[in-house]
Amino acid sequence: MVKSQLENRGISDRRVLKAMLEVPRHLFVPASLVGEAYADRPLPIGEEQTISQPYIVALSLEHLDVSPESRVFEVGTGSGYQTALLAYLAKDVYTIERIEGLLELAKGRLHALGIQNVRFCLGDGSKGWEDAAPFDRIVLSACSKEVPKALIGQLAPLGRMVLPLGQGRSQWLTLVTKGATGKVYVKPTVPCVFVPLIADEGDS
């Protein structure tokens, strides 16, 4: 997977590649799909949610540019796969999921892997995690029509956020950066397809 799907398609961040080698993706998919765990496509994980294709996960992490000292906020724990990768890359990970069943399964998987630098929350990720903010890095695993204002406010100066923007099949994986003075820059990168971000106030 790492050689053919990631390195051969331009993923070059050595820490990201090593994390993808270390974290066993097959532990994060339903038992009936274990044989397809390393295919380069999204897979259903229940509750009308998916685990993203490996290439998109790796590209998101490369754009995010996580350092060993980073505090990262993840919106959409899902299966917990990207959470585990972030835990490998960052100092502290804060992850939020609105579907309780998925959150509990992810907790169990990360606990079984001995991962201890992740805090979990059940709730609406579009509102962020104010008590733990600011964050050096923020990553979303669901598509929003616009960058949630609460997340911009909780992103630290010089911070980075990666999220899919758009709707339906018209989505772009987007890098958002915040300058030292708080100015925000938005840069679309590649087309993508994610499930929609659902917020308490409606679809963002």
C-alpha positions, 0 to 999 in steps of 0.5 A: 500500500505505502509503496504503490498507492502513496510513494508512487503517487507523490507522498514524500513526507517520511513521517507520514509514510512511516506512520502508515506502515506502523498503523495496521489499517485492517484493524479499523474496518469491519471484519467482513471487509478485512480482505479489502482493508488496503485497497485504495478506496473508501470502505463503509464502517457503518452508520452511513460513514466511511474510512477514507482511501489511504491516499487521501488520508496520507495527502491530508496528513502531508498537507497538515504537516504535523510535528512531534510537538503539535496539538491536533484537533480531529473532527470526525473520529470515525473508525479511529484510523486517522486518529491513530496515525495522528497519535503517531505523529503528534504530541496530543490529539483531541478527536470528536465524533457525533455517533456514539457507537463509532466513537466507542469502537474507535476508543477500543481499537486505540486502547488495544494498540496502546495509544495513550495520547488521545482524548475523545469527545462525543459531540458536534465537531463544527463547534470545535473543542473550546476548552482545549483550544487553541490547536496547532493543527485541525483536520476534518473527515467530513465535507463542509460548505465553508470553513466553520468559523468556530474552528478558525477561531480555535486554530492557533496563529501559524496553524494549519487546517485541512478539510474537504470543502464543497458539497455532493461530488463537487468537493476539494481537499483544502488547506487553510493556514493562519498567519501570525497576525491571524489572517486566513488563507484558503488553498484548494488542492485536489478533488475528493469525495467525503461524507457531509459534515453534520452540525447541530444547526444544520449541514455546514 
